[in-house]
Amino acid sequence: MASPAQVTVSELIALNSGVKALRKRPQSPKAVQSGGYTSVLKGRGMEFDESRIYQPGDEIRNMDWRVTARTGKPHTKLFREERERPIFVWVDYRAPMFFATRGVFKSVFVARVAALIAWNAISQGDRIGGMIFSEENHHELKPAQGKPAVLKLINHLVHHPGWGQQSGEVGGQPDLVSAVRRLSKLVRPGSLIYMLSDFRGLEQAETEMARLTRHCEIIMLPIHDPLEEALPPDRILHFINHDQELLIDTHNHQLLEKYQKRFQQRIGFIEQMGRRFRMPVIPCMTTDDPIRKLSNNAH
């Protein structure tokens, strides 16, 4: 039986059987400003090949208006199917990811999603790579094809040292700037990147994110636990983290409102960044089914 607090190699390998549920062809995130997406997993698309003189029967939507304006003659764009391209999973294993009050740990959820993305990528002939990081460690996997590439990623998802830090101090996590900067050096232009995190500290990484989106396509999957969204009212909550204890009195309704507002601001900032840089944002909860989340509409 799968554990809500840990993942295993066999569990992530078994997710290969769930790839068939992820076959819905999605819209291009670049063409969507906001709202739902047919699927977070992208299938093969078409890339621009060349322009030629317009011929009767060509679709008007494929007109190349720049060449038409420059030459004075109507031109249309020709496309070809995209070649295999690098797909990256960027996995956050910092201490706050090893938490949940319902469902599974955030770290477990992102590991399962990363494995599903990897199995889907190689099923379409794409290369899969990744970057897994925590407070003290990070590991980079260059894109490669086939089952060995997925198994290598799975091994690092399961055995990354971040799993040993789950009882560490939550308040010590660094910002995301260095992790995004490292990602920028790792990926090549045209890559598709899935960012799996709770995105704590994203505000400090805004400049690095802007640079990354100029050359790569990014899909963000922020993950949170229901308790992070809102505290239950009129209770005394007792939290234990290793040798630290915390009591929260939720009879204080001003505290509840402040807590909820802070969460809404964080999610709002992520979604605002997604709109500004044309990145799909797919909010996830620890109680979600990863397969259903990836195959259904985002909202």
Stockholm file with secondary structure:
# STOCKHOLM 1.0

chainA/1-299         MASPAQVTVSELIALNSGVKALRKRPQSPKAVQSGGYTSVLKGRGMEFDESRIYQPGDEIRNMDWRVTARTGKPHTKLFREERERPIFVWVDYRAPMFFATRGVFKSVFVARVAALIAWNAISQGDRIGGMIFSEENHHELKPAQGKPAVLKLINHLVHHPGWGQQSGEVGGQPDLVSAVRRLSKLVRPGSLIYMLSDFRGLEQAETEMARLTRHCEIIMLPIHDPLEEALPPDRILHFINHDQELLIDTHNHQLLEKYQKRFQQRIGFIEQMGRRFRMPVIPCMTTDDPIRKLSNNAH
#=GR chainA/1-299 SS CCCSSCCCHHHHHHGGGGGGGGCCCCCCGGGCCSSCCSCSSCCCCEEEEEEEECCTTCCGGGBCHHHHHHHSSCEEEEEEECCCCEEEEEEECSGGGSCCSSSSCHHHHHHHHHHHHHHHHHHTTCEEEEEEECSSCEEEEEEECSHHHHHHHHHHHHHCGGGGGTTSCGGGCCCSHHHHHHHHHHSCTTCEEEEEECCTTGGGGHHHHHHHHTTSEEEEEEEECHHHHCCCSSCEEEEEETTEEEEEETTCHHHHHHHHHHHHHHHHHHHHHHHHTTCCBCCEETTSCHHHHHHSCCC
#=GC SS_cons         CCCSSCCCHHHHHHGGGGGGGGCCCCCCGGGCCSSCCSCSSCCCCEEEEEEEECCTTCCGGGBCHHHHHHHSSCEEEEEEECCCCEEEEEEECSGGGSCCSSSSCHHHHHHHHHHHHHHHHHHTTCEEEEEEECSSCEEEEEEECSHHHHHHHHHHHHHCGGGGGTTSCGGGCCCSHHHHHHHHHHSCTTCEEEEEECCTTGGGGHHHHHHHHTTSEEEEEEEECHHHHCCCSSCEEEEEETTEEEEEETTCHHHHHHHHHHHHHHHHHHHHHHHHTTCCBCCEETTSCHHHHHHSCCC
//
